[in-house]
């Protein structure tokens, strides 16, 4: 099992943002953009919901492996939803 890095999570996050139509989100300024947040040595994913930087937790804090796996599952689910709409 390979070690998960922040760069690997960021690449998946770029994919997720492109799927929702956001090319390069500005941290906490692009409404609808997904960002990494961290605390206590853990990592999570949040979505910016207002111009003031308010955000909603999408994936709660966990290890990098847990966050990466959940992010991949989230992307797979979104891809299925997009396919169903077409």
C-alpha positions as MATLAB code, in Angstrom:
seq = 'XXXXXXXXXXXXXXXXXXXXXXXXXXXXXXXXXXXXXXXXXXXXXXXXXXXXXXXXXXXXXXXXXXXXXXXXXXXXXXXXXXXXXX';
ca = [
       0.000    0.000    0.000;
       1.527    3.319   -1.044;
       1.826    6.263    1.291;
      -0.657    9.092    0.656;
       0.749   12.609    0.360;
      -0.919   16.017    0.420;
       0.039   16.380   -3.266;
      -2.002   13.260   -4.108;
      -5.005   14.694   -2.270;
      -4.566   18.047   -4.058;
      -4.566   16.319   -7.461;
      -7.857   14.609   -6.621;
      -9.214   17.902   -5.321;
      -8.289   19.575   -8.635;
     -10.229   16.836  -10.423;
     -13.249   17.364   -8.163;
     -13.169   21.145   -8.652;
     -12.952   20.721  -12.439;
     -15.941   18.350  -12.369;
     -18.053   21.088  -10.776;
     -16.747   23.742  -13.178;
     -14.083   25.425  -11.039;
     -10.672   25.461  -12.663;
      -8.362   27.035  -10.054;
     -10.198   27.939   -6.852;
      -8.822   30.782   -4.777;
      -8.631   29.457   -1.233;
     -11.751   30.534    0.687;
     -12.825   32.996   -2.005;
     -14.287   30.818   -4.754;
     -17.853   29.940   -3.806;
     -18.445   26.241   -4.438;
     -14.725   25.460   -4.426;
     -13.422   22.484   -2.461;
     -10.378   22.998   -0.227;
      -8.174   21.024    2.141;
      -8.296   21.887    5.824;
      -6.319   20.368    8.656;
      -5.956   20.286   12.398;
      -4.382   18.093   15.050;
      -2.325   16.281   12.403;
      -5.452   15.250   10.498;
      -6.763   16.312    7.080;
     -10.255   16.952    5.727;
     -12.134   18.536    2.813;
     -14.477   21.509    2.970;
     -16.555   23.488    0.479;
     -16.616   27.309    0.491;
     -20.223   28.496    0.737;
     -20.007   32.311    0.898;
     -17.821   35.242   -0.086;
     -16.854   35.719    3.561;
     -15.122   32.355    3.637;
     -17.858   30.386    5.367;
     -17.420   26.705    4.639;
     -19.168   23.376    5.057;
     -17.267   20.232    6.009;
     -17.610   17.643    3.241;
     -15.114   15.104    4.569;
     -14.335   15.345    8.302;
     -10.814   15.264    9.720;
      -9.050   11.937    9.365;
      -5.730   10.494    8.318;
      -4.478   11.311    4.832;
      -5.358    7.763    3.753;
      -8.927    8.072    5.099;
      -9.364   11.483    3.481;
      -7.986   10.263    0.140;
     -10.228    7.173    0.124;
     -13.322    9.211    1.035;
     -12.455   11.832   -1.585;
     -12.131    9.143   -4.264;
     -15.516    7.731   -3.249;
     -17.048   11.226   -3.316;
     -15.663   11.805   -6.842;
     -16.963    8.406   -8.024;
     -20.430    9.208   -6.677;
     -20.419   12.622   -8.332;
     -19.345   11.055  -11.641;
     -22.253    8.604  -11.460;
     -24.644   11.500  -10.773;
     -23.270   13.456  -13.732;
     -23.657   10.399  -16.006;
     -27.269    9.951  -14.889;
     -28.065   13.562  -15.762;
     -26.871   13.075  -19.363;
];
